[in-house]
Amino acid sequence: MITLEDDNCRGIADPLLLDRATELGRPLFSQDRDLLAEARRRQKEGAPFAGVIYAHRLQVTIGDCVRDLHLIAEVMEPDELASRVEFLPL
């Protein structure tokens, strides 16, 4: 796992953030609706990206996010999430 802070990407625009995640081959976990919209835009255009795992802030607890992210990490390879949006809770 790498955070935005670890990668010195805090505050960068969503398109650049998705580009960076794709460059690293790492899907993003987010609760940001704007990032979700950017991922959807790329899906419609057929533009590849590393994948987004999205959780609405009011529909899932932190504990549920941790549990579901752990499950995803255990059963899926990063390339299986490529250009996909997955929603939590599972």
Contact map, one row per residue, 1 for C-alpha under 8 A:
111000000000000000000000000000000000000000000000000000000000000000000000000000000000000000
111101100000000000000000000000000000000000000000000000000000000000000000000000000000000000
111111100000000000000000000000000000000000000000000000000000000000000000000000000000000000
011111111100000000000000000000000000000000000000000000000000000000000000000000000000000000
001111111100000000000000000000000000000000000000000000000000000000000000000000000000000000
011111111000000000000000000000000000000000000000000000000000000000000000000000000000000000
011111111000000000000000000000000000000000000000000000000000000000000000000000000000000000
000111111100000000000000000000000000000000000000000000000000000000000000000000000000000000
000111111111000010000000000000000000000000000000000000000000000000000000000000000000000000
000110011111000000000000000000000000000000000000000000000000000000000000000000000000000000
000000001111100000000000000000000000000000000000000000000000000000000000000000000000000000
000000001111110110000000000000000000000000000000000000000000000000000000000000000000000000
000000000011111110000000000000000000000000000000000000000000000000000000000000000000000000
000000000001111111000000000000000110010000000000000000000000000000000000000000000000000000
000000000000111111100000000000000010010000000000000000000000000000000000000000000000000000
000000000001111111110000000000000000000000000000000000000000000000000000000000000000000000
000000001001111111111000000000000000000000000000000000000000000000000000000000000000000000
000000000000011111111100000100000000001000000000110000000000000000000000000000000000000000
000000000000001111111110000000000000000000000000100000000000000000000000000000000000000000
000000000000000111111111000000000000000000000000000000000000000000000000000000000000000000
000000000000000011111111111100000000000000000000110000000000000000000000000000000000000000
000000000000000001111111111000000000000000000000111000000000000000000000000000000000000000
000000000000000000111111110000000000000000000000000000000000000000000000000000000000000000
000000000000000000011111110000000000000000000000000000000000000000000000000000000000000000
000000000000000000001111111000000000000000000000010000000000000000000000000001100000000000
000000000000000000001111111100000000000000000000011000000000000000000000000001000000000000
000000000000000000001100111110000000000000000000011110000000000000000000000001001100000000
000000000000000001001000011111000000000000000000011110000000000000000000000000000000000000
000000000000000000000000001111100000000000000000000111100000000000000000000000000000000000
000000000000000000000000000111110011000000000000000111100000000000000000000000000000000000
000000000000000000000000000011111000000000000000000001111000000000000000000000000000000000
000000000000000000000000000001111111000000000000000001010000000000000000000000000000000000
000000000000000000000000000000111111100000000000000000000000000000000000000000000000000000
000000000000010000000000000000011111110000000000000000000000000000000000000000000000000000
000000000000011000000000000001011111111000000000000000000000000000000000000000000000000000
000000000000000000000000000001011111111100000000000101000000000000000000000000000000100000
000000000000000000000000000000001111111110000000000000000000000000000000000000000000000000
000000000000011000000000000000000111111111000000000000000000000000000000000000000000000000
000000000000000001000000000000000011111111100000101100000000000000000000000000000010100000
000000000000000000000000000000000001111111110000000000000000000000000000000000000000100000
000000000000000000000000000000000000111111111000000000000000000000000000000000000000000000
000000000000000000000000000000000000011111111111100000000000000000000000000000000010000000
000000000000000000000000000000000000001111111111000000000000000000000000000000000011000000
000000000000000000000000000000000000000111111110000000000000000000000000000000000000000000
000000000000000000000000000000000000000011111110000000000000000000000000000000000000000000
000000000000000000000000000000000000000001111111000000000000000000000000000000000000000000
000000000000000000000000000000000000000001111111100000000000000000000000000000000010000000
000000000000000000000000000000000000000001100111110000000000000000000000000000000110000000
000000000000000001101100000000000000001001000011111000000000000000000000000000000110000000
000000000000000001001100111100000000000000000001111100000000000000000000000001101111000000
000000000000000000000100011100000000001000000000111110000000000000000000000000001111100000
000000000000000000000000001111000001001000000000011111000000000000000000000000001011110000
000000000000000000000000001111000000000000000000001111100000000000000000000000000000111100
000000000000000000000000000011110001000000000000000111110000000000000000000000000000111100
000000000000000000000000000011100000000000000000000011111011000010000000000000000000001110
000000000000000000000000000000110000000000000000000001111111000000000000000000000000000100
000000000000000000000000000000100000000000000000000000111111100000000000000000000000000000
000000000000000000000000000000000000000000000000000000011111100000000000000000000000000000
000000000000000000000000000000000000000000000000000000111111100000000000000000000000000010
000000000000000000000000000000000000000000000000000000111111110110000000000000000000000110
000000000000000000000000000000000000000000000000000000001111111110000000000000000000000000
000000000000000000000000000000000000000000000000000000000001111111000000000000000000000000
000000000000000000000000000000000000000000000000000000000000111111100000000000000000000000
000000000000000000000000000000000000000000000000000000000001111111110000000000000000000010
000000000000000000000000000000000000000000000000000000100001111111111000000000000000000110
000000000000000000000000000000000000000000000000000000000000011111111100000000000000000000
000000000000000000000000000000000000000000000000000000000000001111111110000000000000000000
000000000000000000000000000000000000000000000000000000000000000111111111000000000000000111
000000000000000000000000000000000000000000000000000000000000000011111111100000000000000000
000000000000000000000000000000000000000000000000000000000000000001111111110000000000000000
000000000000000000000000000000000000000000000000000000000000000000111111111000000000000000
000000000000000000000000000000000000000000000000000000000000000000011111111100000000000000
000000000000000000000000000000000000000000000000000000000000000000001111111110000000000000
000000000000000000000000000000000000000000000000000000000000000000000111111100000000000000
000000000000000000000000000000000000000000000000000000000000000000000011111110000000000000
000000000000000000000000000000000000000000000000000000000000000000000001111111011000000000
000000000000000000000000000000000000000000000000000000000000000000000000101111111000000000
000000000000000000000000111000000000000000000000010000000000000000000000000111111100000000
000000000000000000000000100000000000000000000000010000000000000000000000000011111100000000
000000000000000000000000000000000000000000000000000000000000000000000000000111111100000000
000000000000000000000000001000000000000000000000011100000000000000000000000111111111100000
000000000000000000000000001000000000000000000001111000000000000000000000000001111111000000
000000000000000000000000000000000000001001100011111100000000000000000000000000001111100000
000000000000000000000000000000000000000000100000011100000000000000000000000000001111110000
000000000000000000000000000000000001001100000000001111000000000000000000000000001011111000
000000000000000000000000000000000000000000000000000111000000000000000000000000000001111100
000000000000000000000000000000000000000000000000000011100000000000000000000000000000111111
000000000000000000000000000000000000000000000000000011110001000010010000000000000000011111
000000000000000000000000000000000000000000000000000000100011000110010000000000000000001111
000000000000000000000000000000000000000000000000000000000000000000010000000000000000001111
